Amino acid sequence: MLGDLETVLLQASLGDDEDPRALERLQRLIDRRDLLTKIEIINSESSARRVSTAGAAGRGYEGRSRGNE
């Protein structure tokens, strides 16, 4: 995914601002490589891991404090 993103960013940085079709080409490149879907999947997986890790840390802390009471 990073390789695809690098390609799109490189194309964007080298693109001609005065060419009205440059944006269309970038949009097609993003669509062909399905970058938005890949980014959404990675973001959702990352969010799920953070929630899971935070929940586990919270439960572990509560368990230890109850044992010390």
All heavy atoms as TSV, in Angstrom:
chain	resi	resn	atom	element	x	y	z
A	1	MET	N	N	0.817	-1.179	0.000
A	1	MET	CA	C	0.000	0.000	0.000
A	1	MET	C	C	0.862	1.245	0.000
A	1	MET	O	O	0.543	2.201	-0.682
A	1	MET	CB	C	-0.915	-0.014	1.226
A	1	MET	CG	C	-2.139	0.760	0.966
A	1	MET	SD	S	-2.708	2.214	1.802
A	1	MET	CE	C	-1.711	2.855	2.946
A	2	LEU	N	N	1.952	1.227	0.747
A	2	LEU	CA	C	2.810	2.401	0.781
A	2	LEU	C	C	3.431	2.694	-0.574
A	2	LEU	O	O	3.606	3.857	-0.937
A	2	LEU	CB	C	3.892	2.235	1.851
A	2	LEU	CG	C	3.378	2.277	3.285
A	2	LEU	CD1	C	4.524	2.019	4.260
A	2	LEU	CD2	C	2.711	3.593	3.598
A	3	GLY	N	N	3.741	1.658	-1.323
A	3	GLY	CA	C	4.275	1.858	-2.667
A	3	GLY	C	C	3.272	2.551	-3.569
A	3	GLY	O	O	3.619	3.455	-4.338
A	4	ASP	N	N	2.001	2.137	-3.487
A	4	ASP	CA	C	0.950	2.771	-4.281
A	4	ASP	C	C	0.765	4.225	-3.869
A	4	ASP	O	O	0.624	5.111	-4.712
A	4	ASP	CB	C	-0.382	2.029	-4.112
A	4	ASP	CG	C	-0.366	0.654	-4.749
A	4	ASP	OD1	O	0.474	0.416	-5.642
A	4	ASP	OD2	O	-1.186	-0.183	-4.346
A	5	LEU	N	N	0.784	4.471	-2.579
A	5	LEU	CA	C	0.620	5.831	-2.075
A	5	LEU	C	C	1.795	6.711	-2.507
A	5	LEU	O	O	1.606	7.864	-2.903
A	5	LEU	CB	C	0.492	5.821	-0.555
A	5	LEU	CG	C	0.219	7.159	0.118
A	5	LEU	CD1	C	-1.049	7.800	-0.433
A	5	LEU	CD2	C	0.119	6.970	1.623
A	6	GLU	N	N	2.986	6.143	-2.453
A	6	GLU	CA	C	4.169	6.883	-2.895
A	6	GLU	C	C	4.052	7.271	-4.365
A	6	GLU	O	O	4.367	8.401	-4.749
A	6	GLU	CB	C	5.414	6.039	-2.672
A	6	GLU	CG	C	6.690	6.730	-3.081
A	6	GLU	CD	C	7.919	5.858	-2.883
A	6	GLU	OE1	O	7.780	4.616	-2.833
A	6	GLU	OE2	O	8.998	6.429	-2.778
A	7	THR	N	N	3.564	6.359	-5.189
A	7	THR	CA	C	3.386	6.638	-6.613
A	7	THR	C	C	2.418	7.787	-6.830
A	7	THR	O	O	2.678	8.697	-7.622
A	7	THR	CB	C	2.882	5.373	-7.351
A	7	THR	OG1	O	3.842	4.337	-7.169
A	7	THR	CG2	C	2.667	5.630	-8.823
A	8	VAL	N	N	1.293	7.762	-6.133
A	8	VAL	CA	C	0.291	8.821	-6.279
A	8	VAL	C	C	0.857	10.159	-5.816
A	8	VAL	O	O	0.687	11.187	-6.481
A	8	VAL	CB	C	-0.995	8.464	-5.491
A	8	VAL	CG1	C	-1.939	9.650	-5.423
A	8	VAL	CG2	C	-1.685	7.280	-6.142
A	9	LEU	N	N	1.548	10.167	-4.673
A	9	LEU	CA	C	2.119	11.417	-4.177
A	9	LEU	C	C	3.187	11.966	-5.112
A	9	LEU	O	O	3.282	13.178	-5.324
A	9	LEU	CB	C	2.681	11.220	-2.771
A	9	LEU	CG	C	1.638	10.936	-1.687
A	9	LEU	CD1	C	2.330	10.608	-0.374
A	9	LEU	CD2	C	0.696	12.103	-1.533
A	10	LEU	N	N	3.977	11.074	-5.671
A	10	LEU	CA	C	5.002	11.491	-6.622
A	10	LEU	C	C	4.356	12.089	-7.863
A	10	LEU	O	O	4.773	13.151	-8.343
A	10	LEU	CB	C	5.889	10.300	-6.991
A	10	LEU	CG	C	7.069	10.592	-7.905
A	10	LEU	CD1	C	8.019	11.584	-7.263
A	10	LEU	CD2	C	7.811	9.307	-8.231
A	11	GLN	N	N	3.337	11.441	-8.370
A	11	GLN	CA	C	2.625	11.962	-9.539
A	11	GLN	C	C	2.012	13.333	-9.234
A	11	GLN	O	O	2.032	14.232	-10.068
A	11	GLN	CB	C	1.531	10.994	-9.989
A	11	GLN	CG	C	2.049	9.721	-10.601
A	11	GLN	CD	C	2.735	9.958	-11.926
A	11	GLN	OE1	O	2.347	10.826	-12.684
A	11	GLN	NE2	N	3.763	9.186	-12.189
A	12	ALA	N	N	1.473	13.482	-8.032
A	12	ALA	CA	C	0.860	14.762	-7.646
A	12	ALA	C	C	1.913	15.865	-7.572
A	12	ALA	O	O	1.679	16.996	-8.012
A	12	ALA	CB	C	0.150	14.620	-6.312
A	13	SER	N	N	3.073	15.543	-7.016
A	13	SER	CA	C	4.103	16.566	-6.875
A	13	SER	C	C	4.731	16.949	-8.216
A	13	SER	O	O	5.177	18.075	-8.399
A	13	SER	CB	C	5.191	16.100	-5.912
A	13	SER	OG	O	5.933	15.040	-6.467
A	14	LEU	N	N	4.750	16.016	-9.160
A	14	LEU	CA	C	5.336	16.293	-10.469
A	14	LEU	C	C	4.308	16.804	-11.473
A	14	LEU	O	O	4.671	17.199	-12.581
A	14	LEU	CB	C	5.997	15.024	-11.032
A	14	LEU	CG	C	7.179	14.478	-10.226
A	14	LEU	CD1	C	7.666	13.163	-10.832
A	14	LEU	CD2	C	8.302	15.490	-10.151
A	15	GLY	N	N	3.039	16.786	-11.095
A	15	GLY	CA	C	1.977	17.175	-12.013
A	15	GLY	C	C	2.020	18.651	-12.362
A	15	GLY	O	O	2.566	19.481	-11.643
A	16	ASP	N	N	1.461	18.964	-13.502
A	16	ASP	CA	C	1.390	20.337	-13.987
A	16	ASP	C	C	0.115	20.981	-13.466
A	16	ASP	O	O	-0.994	20.540	-13.781
A	16	ASP	CB	C	1.411	20.325	-15.523
A	16	ASP	CG	C	1.426	21.713	-16.117
A	16	ASP	OD1	O	1.542	22.696	-15.358
A	16	ASP	OD2	O	1.325	21.818	-17.357
A	17	ASP	N	N	0.271	22.026	-12.659
A	17	ASP	CA	C	-0.894	22.703	-12.079
A	17	ASP	C	C	-1.791	23.341	-13.137
A	17	ASP	O	O	-2.965	23.566	-12.899
A	17	ASP	CB	C	-0.451	23.785	-11.086
A	17	ASP	CG	C	0.215	23.208	-9.847
A	17	ASP	OD1	O	0.005	22.010	-9.573
A	17	ASP	OD2	O	0.934	23.954	-9.160
A	18	GLU	N	N	-1.239	23.625	-14.283
A	18	GLU	CA	C	-2.017	24.290	-15.328
A	18	GLU	C	C	-2.732	23.301	-16.239
A	18	GLU	O	O	-3.490	23.705	-17.106
A	18	GLU	CB	C	-1.108	25.205	-16.135
A	18	GLU	CG	C	-0.542	26.333	-15.281
A	18	GLU	CD	C	0.330	27.270	-16.079
A	18	GLU	OE1	O	0.178	27.329	-17.320
A	18	GLU	OE2	O	1.151	27.949	-15.466
A	19	ASP	N	N	-2.504	22.016	-16.060
A	19	ASP	CA	C	-3.145	20.987	-16.875
A	19	ASP	C	C	-4.435	20.556	-16.179
A	19	ASP	O	O	-4.391	19.911	-15.130
A	19	ASP	CB	C	-2.213	19.795	-17.054
A	19	ASP	CG	C	-2.798	18.712	-17.943
A	19	ASP	OD1	O	-3.910	18.904	-18.476
A	19	ASP	OD2	O	-2.141	17.670	-18.092
A	20	PRO	N	N	-5.586	20.892	-16.732
A	20	PRO	CA	C	-6.855	20.543	-16.070
A	20	PRO	C	C	-7.097	19.034	-15.994
A	20	PRO	O	O	-7.861	18.568	-15.173
A	20	PRO	CB	C	-7.927	21.218	-16.927
A	20	PRO	CG	C	-7.272	21.483	-18.243
A	20	PRO	CD	C	-5.793	21.601	-17.981
A	21	ARG	N	N	-6.416	18.267	-16.822
A	21	ARG	CA	C	-6.612	16.823	-16.800
A	21	ARG	C	C	-5.716	16.129	-15.786
A	21	ARG	O	O	-5.872	14.936	-15.516
A	21	ARG	CB	C	-6.369	16.256	-18.195
A	21	ARG	CG	C	-7.448	16.719	-19.184
A	21	ARG	CD	C	-7.124	16.274	-20.551
A	21	ARG	NE	N	-5.893	16.978	-20.950
A	21	ARG	CZ	C	-5.308	16.860	-22.117
A	21	ARG	NH1	N	-5.793	16.039	-23.008
A	21	ARG	NH2	N	-4.222	17.530	-22.403
A	22	ALA	N	N	-4.783	16.863	-15.181
A	22	ALA	CA	C	-3.856	16.260	-14.213
A	22	ALA	C	C	-4.608	15.694	-13.010
A	22	ALA	O	O	-4.316	14.589	-12.543
A	22	ALA	CB	C	-2.817	17.281	-13.762
A	23	LEU	N	N	-5.585	16.448	-12.505
A	23	LEU	CA	C	-6.372	15.972	-11.365
A	23	LEU	C	C	-7.162	14.726	-11.724
A	23	LEU	O	O	-7.217	13.775	-10.941
A	23	LEU	CB	C	-7.309	17.073	-10.858
A	23	LEU	CG	C	-8.198	16.699	-9.681
A	23	LEU	CD1	C	-7.365	16.281	-8.471
A	23	LEU	CD2	C	-9.111	17.855	-9.319
A	24	GLU	N	N	-7.722	14.705	-12.914
A	24	GLU	CA	C	-8.471	13.525	-13.362
A	24	GLU	C	C	-7.563	12.297	-13.431
A	24	GLU	O	O	-7.955	11.197	-13.041
A	24	GLU	CB	C	-9.106	13.782	-14.731
A	24	GLU	CG	C	-10.216	14.807	-14.697
A	24	GLU	CD	C	-10.715	15.152	-16.090
A	24	GLU	OE1	O	-10.385	14.418	-17.047
A	24	GLU	OE2	O	-11.434	16.153	-16.219
A	25	ARG	N	N	-6.340	12.482	-13.923
A	25	ARG	CA	C	-5.394	11.359	-13.991
A	25	ARG	C	C	-5.052	10.851	-12.595
A	25	ARG	O	O	-4.977	9.646	-12.361
A	25	ARG	CB	C	-4.129	11.773	-14.735
A	25	ARG	CG	C	-4.302	11.838	-16.237
A	25	ARG	CD	C	-2.973	11.946	-16.949
A	25	ARG	NE	N	-2.226	13.148	-16.624
A	25	ARG	CZ	C	-2.337	14.322	-17.249
A	25	ARG	NH1	N	-3.195	14.440	-18.249
A	25	ARG	NH2	N	-1.613	15.350	-16.891
A	26	LEU	N	N	-4.853	11.769	-11.658
A	26	LEU	CA	C	-4.565	11.350	-10.280
A	26	LEU	C	C	-5.739	10.599	-9.665
A	26	LEU	O	O	-5.557	9.595	-8.984
A	26	LEU	CB	C	-4.224	12.562	-9.417
A	26	LEU	CG	C	-2.819	13.116	-9.577
A	26	LEU	CD1	C	-2.675	14.417	-8.805
A	26	LEU	CD2	C	-1.789	12.110	-9.118
A	27	GLN	N	N	-6.948	11.081	-9.917
A	27	GLN	CA	C	-8.126	10.409	-9.385
A	27	GLN	C	C	-8.263	9.007	-9.967
A	27	GLN	O	O	-8.594	8.067	-9.248
A	27	GLN	CB	C	-9.382	11.240	-9.669
A	27	GLN	CG	C	-9.445	12.488	-8.815
A	27	GLN	CD	C	-10.591	13.406	-9.213
A	27	GLN	OE1	O	-10.995	13.462	-10.377
A	27	GLN	NE2	N	-11.107	14.138	-8.242
A	28	ARG	N	N	-7.991	8.850	-11.246
A	28	ARG	CA	C	-8.046	7.516	-11.861
A	28	ARG	C	C	-6.976	6.603	-11.271
A	28	ARG	O	O	-7.218	5.423	-11.015
A	28	ARG	CB	C	-7.887	7.617	-13.376
A	28	ARG	CG	C	-9.153	8.010	-14.089
A	28	ARG	CD	C	-9.049	7.764	-15.588
A	28	ARG	NE	N	-7.889	8.380	-16.201
A	28	ARG	CZ	C	-7.840	9.633	-16.682
A	28	ARG	NH1	N	-8.925	10.388	-16.614
A	28	ARG	NH2	N	-6.742	10.111	-17.224
A	29	LEU	N	N	-5.790	7.151	-11.031
A	29	LEU	CA	C	-4.707	6.369	-10.442
A	29	LEU	C	C	-5.093	5.897	-9.038
A	29	LEU	O	O	-4.892	4.735	-8.682
A	29	LEU	CB	C	-3.423	7.202	-10.392
A	29	LEU	CG	C	-2.173	6.526	-9.858
A	29	LEU	CD1	C	-1.802	5.315	-10.712
A	29	LEU	CD2	C	-1.018	7.520	-9.833
A	30	ILE	N	N	-5.692	6.776	-8.253
A	30	ILE	CA	C	-6.141	6.414	-6.906
A	30	ILE	C	C	-7.219	5.346	-6.989
A	30	ILE	O	O	-7.199	4.361	-6.243
A	30	ILE	CB	C	-6.658	7.663	-6.159
A	30	ILE	CG1	C	-5.481	8.588	-5.832
A	30	ILE	CG2	C	-7.418	7.280	-4.894
A	30	ILE	CD1	C	-5.897	9.961	-5.351
A	31	ASP	N	N	-8.160	5.508	-7.911
A	31	ASP	CA	C	-9.236	4.527	-8.069
A	31	ASP	C	C	-8.698	3.170	-8.532
A	31	ASP	O	O	-9.105	2.128	-8.017
A	31	ASP	CB	C	-10.279	5.018	-9.078
A	31	ASP	CG	C	-11.127	6.150	-8.526
A	31	ASP	OD1	O	-11.151	6.335	-7.292
A	31	ASP	OD2	O	-11.747	6.871	-9.334
A	32	ARG	N	N	-7.791	3.179	-9.503
A	32	ARG	CA	C	-7.249	1.920	-10.017
A	32	ARG	C	C	-6.519	1.136	-8.936
A	32	ARG	O	O	-6.572	-0.082	-8.894
A	32	ARG	CB	C	-6.291	2.176	-11.180
A	32	ARG	CG	C	-6.970	2.111	-12.518
A	32	ARG	CD	C	-5.963	2.204	-13.641
A	32	ARG	NE	N	-5.731	3.627	-13.885
A	32	ARG	CZ	C	-4.551	4.192	-14.074
A	32	ARG	NH1	N	-3.464	3.476	-14.079
A	32	ARG	NH2	N	-4.436	5.483	-14.277
A	33	ARG	N	N	-5.825	1.829	-8.085
A	33	ARG	CA	C	-5.061	1.149	-7.038
A	33	ARG	C	C	-5.891	0.948	-5.773
A	33	ARG	O	O	-5.412	0.394	-4.798
A	33	ARG	CB	C	-3.790	1.928	-6.741
A	33	ARG	CG	C	-2.874	1.946	-7.945
A	33	ARG	CD	C	-1.632	2.730	-7.686
A	33	ARG	NE	N	-0.841	2.825	-8.898
A	33	ARG	CZ	C	0.248	2.123	-9.129
A	33	ARG	NH1	N	0.674	1.270	-8.245
A	33	ARG	NH2	N	0.913	2.270	-10.234
A	34	ASP	N	N	-7.137	1.419	-5.796
A	34	ASP	CA	C	-8.080	1.239	-4.683
A	34	ASP	C	C	-7.489	1.738	-3.354
A	34	ASP	O	O	-7.643	1.115	-2.310
A	34	ASP	CB	C	-8.478	-0.231	-4.590
A	34	ASP	CG	C	-9.857	-0.423	-3.999
A	34	ASP	OD1	O	-10.628	0.563	-3.955
A	34	ASP	OD2	O	-10.160	-1.536	-3.569
A	35	LEU	N	N	-6.812	2.870	-3.423
A	35	LEU	CA	C	-6.106	3.391	-2.246
A	35	LEU	C	C	-7.036	3.794	-1.114
A	35	LEU	O	O	-6.739	3.549	0.059
A	35	LEU	CB	C	-5.225	4.582	-2.632
A	35	LEU	CG	C	-3.901	4.224	-3.264
A	35	LEU	CD1	C	-3.161	5.472	-3.704
A	35	LEU	CD2	C	-3.046	3.439	-2.299
A	36	LEU	N	N	-8.160	4.427	-1.430
A	36	LEU	CA	C	-9.048	4.878	-0.363
A	36	LEU	C	C	-9.590	3.707	0.447
A	36	LEU	O	O	-9.658	3.768	1.674
A	36	LEU	CB	C	-10.186	5.728	-0.933
A	36	LEU	CG	C	-9.742	7.041	-1.568
A	36	LEU	CD1	C	-10.946	7.788	-2.136
A	36	LEU	CD2	C	-8.994	7.909	-0.582
A	37	THR	N	N	-9.948	2.625	-0.222
A	37	THR	CA	C	-10.434	1.441	0.485
A	37	THR	C	C	-9.334	0.855	1.358
A	37	THR	O	O	-9.565	0.493	2.515
A	37	THR	CB	C	-10.940	0.385	-0.511
A	37	THR	OG1	O	-11.983	0.966	-1.298
A	37	THR	CG2	C	-11.460	-0.845	0.208
A	38	LYS	N	N	-8.112	0.765	0.820
A	38	LYS	CA	C	-6.999	0.231	1.596
A	38	LYS	C	C	-6.723	1.080	2.829
A	38	LYS	O	O	-6.472	0.556	3.916
A	38	LYS	CB	C	-5.745	0.146	0.727
A	38	LYS	CG	C	-5.827	-0.909	-0.353
A	38	LYS	CD	C	-4.591	-0.877	-1.230
A	38	LYS	CE	C	-4.681	-1.863	-2.377
A	38	LYS	NZ	N	-3.521	-1.769	-3.274
A	39	ILE	N	N	-6.772	2.398	2.669
A	39	ILE	CA	C	-6.538	3.304	3.804
A	39	ILE	C	C	-7.630	3.124	4.851
A	39	ILE	O	O	-7.350	3.083	6.053
A	39	ILE	CB	C	-6.448	4.758	3.318
A	39	ILE	CG1	C	-5.155	4.959	2.527
A	39	ILE	CG2	C	-6.532	5.739	4.485
A	39	ILE	CD1	C	-5.061	6.279	1.803
A	40	GLU	N	N	-8.885	3.008	4.427
A	40	GLU	CA	C	-9.993	2.813	5.371
A	40	GLU	C	C	-9.843	1.500	6.127
A	40	GLU	O	O	-10.096	1.437	7.330
A	40	GLU	CB	C	-11.327	2.852	4.629
A	40	GLU	CG	C	-11.708	4.235	4.155
A	40	GLU	CD	C	-12.960	4.247	3.306
A	40	GLU	OE1	O	-13.582	3.180	3.115
A	40	GLU	OE2	O	-13.309	5.325	2.825
A	41	ILE	N	N	-9.436	0.446	5.453
A	41	ILE	CA	C	-9.259	-0.858	6.108
A	41	ILE	C	C	-8.153	-0.782	7.150
A	41	ILE	O	O	-8.313	-1.234	8.286
A	41	ILE	CB	C	-8.959	-1.960	5.063
A	41	ILE	CG1	C	-10.207	-2.245	4.236
A	41	ILE	CG2	C	-8.444	-3.227	5.740
A	41	ILE	CD1	C	-9.963	-3.121	3.026
A	42	ILE	N	N	-7.037	-0.193	6.779
A	42	ILE	CA	C	-5.920	-0.069	7.718
A	42	ILE	C	C	-6.317	0.787	8.907
A	42	ILE	O	O	-6.006	0.469	10.059
A	42	ILE	CB	C	-4.672	0.488	7.004
A	42	ILE	CG1	C	-4.130	-0.571	6.051
A	42	ILE	CG2	C	-3.615	0.933	8.004
A	42	ILE	CD1	C	-3.038	-0.077	5.140
A	43	ASN	N	N	-7.032	1.867	8.660
A	43	ASN	CA	C	-7.473	2.748	9.738
A	43	ASN	C	C	-8.431	2.024	10.679
A	43	ASN	O	O	-8.323	2.146	11.899
A	43	ASN	CB	C	-8.137	4.000	9.163
A	43	ASN	CG	C	-8.450	5.013	10.222
A	43	ASN	OD1	O	-7.704	5.184	11.178
A	43	ASN	ND2	N	-9.555	5.717	10.050
A	44	SER	N	N	-9.361	1.235	10.137
A	44	SER	CA	C	-10.309	0.519	10.994
A	44	SER	C	C	-9.606	-0.572	11.793
A	44	SER	O	O	-9.924	-0.799	12.961
A	44	SER	CB	C	-11.462	-0.064	10.183
A	44	SER	OG	O	-11.003	-1.077	9.323
A	45	GLU	N	N	-8.633	-1.248	11.180
A	45	GLU	CA	C	-7.877	-2.269	11.914
A	45	GLU	C	C	-7.064	-1.635	13.036
A	45	GLU	O	O	-6.984	-2.167	14.134
A	45	GLU	CB	C	-6.953	-3.030	10.965
A	45	GLU	CG	C	-7.677	-3.958	10.029
A	45	GLU	CD	C	-6.752	-4.584	8.986
A	45	GLU	OE1	O	-5.566	-4.182	8.920
A	45	GLU	OE2	O	-7.218	-5.459	8.259
A	46	SER	N	N	-6.498	-0.481	12.768
A	46	SER	CA	C	-5.708	0.230	13.768
A	46	SER	C	C	-6.594	0.685	14.924
A	46	SER	O	O	-6.228	0.568	16.094
A	46	SER	CB	C	-5.014	1.430	13.125
A	46	SER	OG	O	-4.316	2.172	14.083
A	47	SER	N	N	-7.775	1.190	14.612
A	47	SER	CA	C	-8.714	1.625	15.647
A	47	SER	C	C	-9.158	0.451	16.510
A	47	SER	O	O	-9.259	0.568	17.726
A	47	SER	CB	C	-9.944	2.280	15.014
A	47	SER	OG	O	-9.579	3.466	14.355
A	48	ALA	N	N	-9.409	-0.685	15.883
A	48	ALA	CA	C	-9.841	-1.872	16.627
A	48	ALA	C	C	-8.742	-2.335	17.570
A	48	ALA	O	O	-9.006	-2.732	18.709
A	48	ALA	CB	C	-10.217	-2.992	15.666
A	49	ARG	N	N	-7.498	-2.272	17.129
A	49	ARG	CA	C	-6.377	-2.670	17.994
A	49	ARG	C	C	-6.239	-1.725	19.179
A	49	ARG	O	O	-5.989	-2.160	20.288
A	49	ARG	CB	C	-5.071	-2.694	17.200
A	49	ARG	CG	C	-4.834	-4.039	16.568
A	49	ARG	CD	C	-3.475	-4.087	15.919
A	49	ARG	NE	N	-3.757	-4.033	14.497
A	49	ARG	CZ	C	-3.123	-3.299	13.613
A	49	ARG	NH1	N	-2.123	-2.569	13.948
A	49	ARG	NH2	N	-3.474	-3.311	12.355
A	50	ARG	N	N	-6.414	-0.429	18.945
A	50	ARG	CA	C	-6.303	0.541	20.045
A	50	ARG	C	C	-7.379	0.302	21.083
A	50	ARG	O	O	-7.117	0.315	22.278
A	50	ARG	CB	C	-6.399	1.965	19.508
A	50	ARG	CG	C	-5.119	2.481	18.923
A	50	ARG	CD	C	-5.249	3.943	18.652
A	50	ARG	NE	N	-6.358	4.167	17.744
A	50	ARG	CZ	C	-6.273	4.723	16.567
A	50	ARG	NH1	N	-5.129	5.161	16.134
A	50	ARG	NH2	N	-7.329	4.868	15.798
A	51	VAL	N	N	-8.606	0.051	20.652
A	51	VAL	CA	C	-9.700	-0.202	21.578
A	51	VAL	C	C	-9.442	-1.490	22.345
A	51	VAL	O	O	-9.599	-1.547	23.558
A	51	VAL	CB	C	-11.055	-0.274	20.820
A	51	VAL	CG1	C	-12.148	-0.807	21.716
A	51	VAL	CG2	C	-11.415	1.091	20.281
A	52	SER	N	N	-9.010	-2.527	21.653
A	52	SER	CA	C	-8.737	-3.806	22.289
A	52	SER	C	C	-7.617	-3.680	23.308
A	52	SER	O	O	-7.710	-4.187	24.419
A	52	SER	CB	C	-8.361	-4.838	21.216
A	52	SER	OG	O	-7.972	-6.044	21.815
A	53	THR	N	N	-6.569	-2.976	22.952
A	53	THR	CA	C	-5.437	-2.792	23.855
A	53	THR	C	C	-5.835	-1.948	25.059
A	53	THR	O	O	-5.477	-2.254	26.190
A	53	THR	CB	C	-4.263	-2.122	23.110
A	53	THR	OG1	O	-3.927	-2.925	21.994
A	53	THR	CG2	C	-3.065	-1.965	24.003
A	54	ALA	N	N	-6.597	-0.899	24.836
A	54	ALA	CA	C	-7.029	-0.034	25.938
A	54	ALA	C	C	-7.938	-0.799	26.888
A	54	ALA	O	O	-7.823	-0.684	28.103
A	54	ALA	CB	C	-7.749	1.198	25.391
A	55	GLY	N	N	-8.825	-1.614	26.337
A	55	GLY	CA	C	-9.721	-2.414	27.181
A	55	GLY	C	C	-8.962	-3.427	28.003
A	55	GLY	O	O	-9.222	-3.629	29.182
A	56	ALA	N	N	-7.988	-4.065	27.412
A	56	ALA	CA	C	-7.197	-5.067	28.132
A	56	ALA	C	C	-6.371	-4.410	29.225
A	56	ALA	O	O	-6.260	-4.935	30.337
A	56	ALA	CB	C	-6.284	-5.808	27.153
A	57	ALA	N	N	-5.819	-3.251	28.941
A	57	ALA	CA	C	-5.011	-2.556	29.945
A	57	ALA	C	C	-5.890	-2.122	31.106
A	57	ALA	O	O	-5.505	-2.225	32.270
A	57	ALA	CB	C	-4.317	-1.343	29.315
A	58	GLY	N	N	-7.088	-1.659	30.796
A	58	GLY	CA	C	-8.000	-1.226	31.859
A	58	GLY	C	C	-8.434	-2.388	32.730
A	58	GLY	O	O	-8.471	-2.294	33.946
A	59	ARG	N	N	-8.740	-3.521	32.121
A	59	ARG	CA	C	-9.163	-4.684	32.898
A	59	ARG	C	C	-8.027	-5.201	33.773
A	59	ARG	O	O	-8.219	-5.574	34.910
A	59	ARG	CB	C	-9.664	-5.791	31.965
A	59	ARG	CG	C	-11.037	-5.506	31.402
A	59	ARG	CD	C	-11.575	-6.719	30.683
A	59	ARG	NE	N	-10.726	-7.134	29.586
A	59	ARG	CZ	C	-10.787	-6.676	28.338
A	59	ARG	NH1	N	-11.656	-5.743	28.043
A	59	ARG	NH2	N	-9.987	-7.143	27.397
A	60	GLY	N	N	-6.835	-5.201	33.227
A	60	GLY	CA	C	-5.691	-5.671	34.000
A	60	GLY	C	C	-5.433	-4.789	35.200
A	60	GLY	O	O	-5.145	-5.254	36.294
A	61	TYR	N	N	-5.567	-3.510	35.027
A	61	TYR	CA	C	-5.329	-2.570	36.123
A	61	TYR	C	C	-6.374	-2.765	37.218
A	61	TYR	O	O	-6.056	-2.832	38.385
A	61	TYR	CB	C	-5.356	-1.128	35.595
A	61	TYR	CG	C	-5.161	-0.113	36.692
A	61	TYR	CD1	C	-3.904	0.107	37.231
A	61	TYR	CD2	C	-6.240	0.601	37.202
A	61	TYR	CE1	C	-3.711	1.025	38.248
A	61	TYR	CE2	C	-6.057	1.514	38.211
A	61	TYR	CZ	C	-4.798	1.724	38.737
A	61	TYR	OH	O	-4.626	2.633	39.738
A	62	GLU	N	N	-7.638	-2.877	36.806
A	62	GLU	CA	C	-8.700	-3.072	37.795
A	62	GLU	C	C	-8.504	-4.371	38.559
A	62	GLU	O	O	-8.709	-4.429	39.755
A	62	GLU	CB	C	-10.072	-3.087	37.101
A	62	GLU	CG	C	-10.472	-1.738	36.556
A	62	GLU	CD	C	-11.679	-1.831	35.664
A	62	GLU	OE1	O	-12.216	-2.943	35.485
A	62	GLU	OE2	O	-12.084	-0.788	35.137
A	63	GLY	N	N	-8.095	-5.409	37.843
A	63	GLY	CA	C	-7.873	-6.700	38.494
A	63	GLY	C	C	-6.779	-6.622	39.547
A	63	GLY	O	O	-6.895	-7.171	40.616
A	64	ARG	N	N	-5.718	-5.918	39.245
A	64	ARG	CA	C	-4.618	-5.785	40.203
A	64	ARG	C	C	-5.043	-4.955	41.410
A	64	ARG	O	O	-4.737	-5.292	42.521
A	64	ARG	CB	C	-3.406	-5.147	39.529
A	64	ARG	CG	C	-2.643	-6.119	38.662
A	64	ARG	CD	C	-1.317	-5.531	38.252
A	64	ARG	NE	N	-1.442	-4.273	37.494
A	64	ARG	CZ	C	-1.622	-4.194	36.185
A	64	ARG	NH1	N	-1.674	-5.280	35.466
A	64	ARG	NH2	N	-1.709	-3.035	35.592
A	65	SER	N	N	-5.801	-3.898	41.168
A	65	SER	CA	C	-6.185	-3.055	42.300
A	65	SER	C	C	-7.173	-3.787	43.216
A	65	SER	O	O	-7.155	-3.610	44.421
A	65	SER	CB	C	-6.762	-1.722	41.826
A	65	SER	OG	O	-7.980	-1.916	41.138
A	66	ARG	N	N	-8.028	-4.632	42.642
A	66	ARG	CA	C	-8.954	-5.394	43.478
A	66	ARG	C	C	-8.215	-6.415	44.332
A	66	ARG	O	O	-8.581	-6.659	45.455
A	66	ARG	CB	C	-9.976	-6.134	42.596
A	66	ARG	CG	C	-11.061	-5.248	42.093
A	66	ARG	CD	C	-12.153	-6.089	41.444
A	66	ARG	NE	N	-12.900	-5.232	40.567
A	66	ARG	CZ	C	-13.168	-5.477	39.315
A	66	ARG	NH1	N	-12.775	-6.597	38.766
A	66	ARG	NH2	N	-13.858	-4.630	38.586
A	67	GLY	N	N	-7.170	-6.983	43.802
A	67	GLY	CA	C	-6.404	-7.969	44.537
A	67	GLY	C	C	-5.645	-7.369	45.716
A	67	GLY	O	O	-5.341	-8.027	46.686
A	68	ASN	N	N	-5.385	-6.067	45.628
A	68	ASN	CA	C	-4.634	-5.395	46.684
A	68	ASN	C	C	-5.525	-4.819	47.777
A	68	ASN	O	O	-5.024	-4.305	48.746
A	68	ASN	CB	C	-3.764	-4.274	46.092
A	68	ASN	CG	C	-2.645	-4.829	45.227
A	68	ASN	OD1	O	-2.158	-5.920	45.476
A	68	ASN	ND2	N	-2.257	-4.068	44.225
A	69	GLU	N	N	-6.840	-4.861	47.553
A	69	GLU	CA	C	-7.746	-4.233	48.544
A	69	GLU	C	C	-7.926	-5.090	49.770
A	69	GLU	O	O	-7.896	-6.247	49.831
A	69	GLU	CB	C	-9.104	-3.956	47.904
A	69	GLU	CG	C	-9.004	-2.874	46.863
A	69	GLU	CD	C	-10.347	-2.649	46.183
A	69	GLU	OE1	O	-11.334	-3.362	46.460
A	69	GLU	OE2	O	-10.417	-1.753	45.359
